[in-house]
Amino acid sequence: MINLIGFTLLVVGCQTSTIKLSSFYECSCQNLLTDKDCILEFCNWNNNTSLCQNKSCGEFNKGDCQGVPDPFQCTWNYQLDKCETFTKCSDYSFSITQANRCYELIKCQADVGTIDIMAGTIKCMAKSNESAKSITNCDKIPYDHCEWLATDDEKQCVRNKETQSCETRTITQCSDYKKIDECDPSACYWNETCKPLECSILPEQSCQFYFSIDSKDVTLCTWNQNQCVDLEPESLDQGQCLSYTLYSYAWDPSSEQCEICSKNSIQKRLFFFGFILLALSLN
């Protein structure tokens, strides 16, 4: 679920502006160690135990339900108009024109093998690869939905404007896109040829992040002194950490640094926290 609506992450790891998609916007309230970081819109702070805990899915409105990170296991039921606990990808189906809703679920994608032309529906399935735009293959992808999807064999689905079809192409760099309408705007930009995005290219309103060519990595950016630059998480203070990193990092009170989210952060802090930081610094 890639939705950038306010939430908080707590973290351990290396300091870099480029992170894996799996670490982008990916923590729950249990990872938050201070009441200051325990966001009341999404979490409950227990004064007795000094623990931050997830609110239940039923407490969220549509925007919050679609915005909380995957560990909350929440999904919006469009038919019943309410937030529910996610079950499994194959339990969900949508109209073919709304196949993108599969990607709003928890690590799901559209299952092109289940397209039912008569019913006009498609089912969802668990992600088959690590890309944000994962798909098993480009077969049966309608032209209008052929938007730089990444296949399991590391190819891409690219629109052929002349034939109005969705083609399977080998794309390893932006220069492999030969036409302006092919150039993927989430990773590239057009300036006579298709070139890789950099933070310095982005205008202020878009100065947040961009994807790698395979949509498996995310580079974070920030606006500073009238220009967009690579974000340096290690330079952020506690008040900046959450919002500047789009909730991919949070303030760690033990190290007093802005650090990247780890699914095992609670266990790591309980067992040999100092040793882990040393190991990370040596890698």
N, C-alpha and C positions, 0 to 999 in steps of 0.2 A: 504494500500500500504506500504509494509515494504521494502524500498530500502534506503540504507545508502549512499546517495550522498549529498554533502555539502548543508546544509541549516541551518537556525537559528531559535531558539525558545525563547520566553520570558514567564516568569513563576511566579507562586505563589504557595506556599504550603510547605509540610514537606520536611525535608532533609533526604534522605535515598538512599541507593544504589539499592534497589529493588522498582520498580514502576509498576503500572498497564500498561498493553499493550496499553490502551487507552490514556496514557500520554506519550508514547514513540514516539519521532519524530513527534510531532503533533501540530505545530503552524504555523500561517501565518504572513506575514509582518506587519499586523496591530498590532500585539502584541509587536513589537519592538519599544522601546521608545527613542532610541538614534541613531544618524546618524552613529555612529561607528558600531553598531550592524545591521544596515540595509544593508544586503548583496546585492551588486549591480547586481550580476548575476541573482537574483530572485526577487528583489524588486526595487522600485523607491522611493527616498527620496524627499519629497516636502519641500523646504526651507521656503516657505511662511507659511505653516501650521505646520511644524516640525513633519510631519507624515510619516511613512513608509508604502508603499502600494504595494500590489501584482502586479507583471507583469501579463499580459494576457497569457493564455495557448499557443496561437499562436506564442509567442516569444521564446518558449523553444525548444531546440534540444531534441533528443530522451533521452539521459542520464539525462538531467535536468527534462524533463517531467515525467520520471519514478521515479525521486528522490524527487520531491517536496512533502511536506506533504499533507494529504487529504484535509485540508481546501482550498487549491488552486483549487480543483475540476478539475484537469487536468488528462487526460489519453492519452496514445499513440495509434494512429490508425495504426495498422500494415499494413492494406491494402493500405491506402493512404500515409503512411510514414510521418505522421505529428502529432503534439500535438493538441488535441482538448479538449473542455470542456466536462466533464463527464455528462451523462444524468441520467440513472438508470441502475442497475445491469442487469435486464432482457433484456435490449437492446443489450447485447453483447453475442456472441457465438464464440467458437473456436473449432478446431479439438480436438478429445478426447485426443490425445497425448500432447496437449498444454493446458489442463484444468487448469494447474497452473497459466495461465495468468488471470484467473478470480480473483485470489488473488492479482494481481497487480493493480486492479481497486480500487474504493473507497468503502471500507467495503463490499466487495463482496466475494462470494465463488462459487465453482462449484456446479451446481444443478444436482445431480445424477439421478433425476427423468426425466430429459430431454435428457438423452443419446440416440442418434439416431445411431444405429449400421450401418444401411444401408448408411447413409450420413457421418458417422464417425465424428459427431459433438456433442458438449455438450453446453448448455446455462449456463449463470451465474445467480446468485440470491443474494439477500441481505443476509448478514451474519446471521446465525441462532443462534449463540452463541458467547461468548466473546473470544474464543480461536483464536490464530493466525492461527491455522490449522483447522478451523471450517468446519464441514460437517454435514448434517442431520443424515445420518446413513452410515454404511459400505457396504450396499447392492449395488451391481453392480460396486464397485470400482475395477478396474483392478489391478492385482497383482503388476505390475510395479509402480503403483501410490499409493499403500497402504503404506503411509509413515507417520505413527503416527498421522493421522487425528483424531480430537476430535469431538465426536458426541454430539447431544443435550441432551442425557441422561447421559452425563459425562463418556462415555466409549471411547475406542480408537480402531482405525483400525490398526491391526498389521499383518504383513506378516507371513504366515505359509509356511516356505520353503519346508517342506515335501509334502504338498498338493498343493503348488503353488497357494494358495488362500489368500484372504483378510479376516481376522477373526475379529469379534467384541470381545474385551476383556475389563475387568475391570482393569484399571491401576491407582493406586493412589500413587505409589512410584516407584522409579527405580528398587527396588528389585523384583517387580512384573514381570519384564522382566527376563526370565530364560535362554536365550541364547544370545550369543554375537551379533548375527545378528539382534536380536530384540531390543537391547539396544539403545534408542533414543539419538543420539549424541548432540542434541540441549539442552538437559536437564540432561543427564547422561553420564557416561563413564564406560568402562569395565575394571575391575581389579580383575580377578577371578570370581567376580559377578558384576552385574550392580549396580552402585553406583551414588548418586546425584552429579552433578557437583558443584564445588566451584571455585571461582576465582583463588585460589592457585593452582588448577590443570592445568590451561590453560597455554600453551606456549605463548611466546611474540606475535607471529603472530595472535593468536586467542584471545588475552587478550582484549576483548571489552565488551561482554555481553553473557549471556545465559538465556534460558527460564526456567520457572517453569515446573513441570511435566505436567500440563494441558495447558501450553503455554498461560496463561492469565496474567502472570507477567514476568518482565524482570529484571535481576540483572546486574548492570553496574560494570565493572572492569577497572582497569588501571595498567599499568606497572610502578613499582616503586622499585628502588634499586635491579634490577635484579630479580624481582619476580612479579607475578600477584596478585593484592590485590583488595579487595572491594573498590570501589570508594566512597569517602566522598565529596559530592558536596559542603558542607558548608566550606570546606577547600580550594576551588578553587578561584582564582582571576579572574578578568574580562577577561583577555587574555586566560585563560584556560577553562573557563566555557563552551563555546559552543562545542569545539572540543572534550574535555575530556568526555563529557556526551553524545556524539553522537547526539548532537542537540536535546536533551530532556530537557535541562536546558539552561538558559541564565542569563546574568547579569541584575539585577534589580537596576537601578540607585537610586530608592527611599530608598531601604533597604541596598544598597551596598552589596548584597549577590547574590550568584548563586542559583536560585530558579526554581522549577519545573513548567512546562507549565500548564496553566489553560485556558479553552475555554472562561471563563468569566473574564479573567484578566483585560481587558480594563474597563469593568463595575465596577469591584471591586476597581480599582484604582480611578475611578471617585467618587465612593460612599463609604465613610468610610474605606479608605485603612488601616488606623491605627487600627481600630476596628477589621478588618478581621485578620490582623497579630496577634493581641492579642488572638482572638478566636482560631486560628490555634495552637498557642503555648500552649493553655490550654487543647486542645483535646489530 
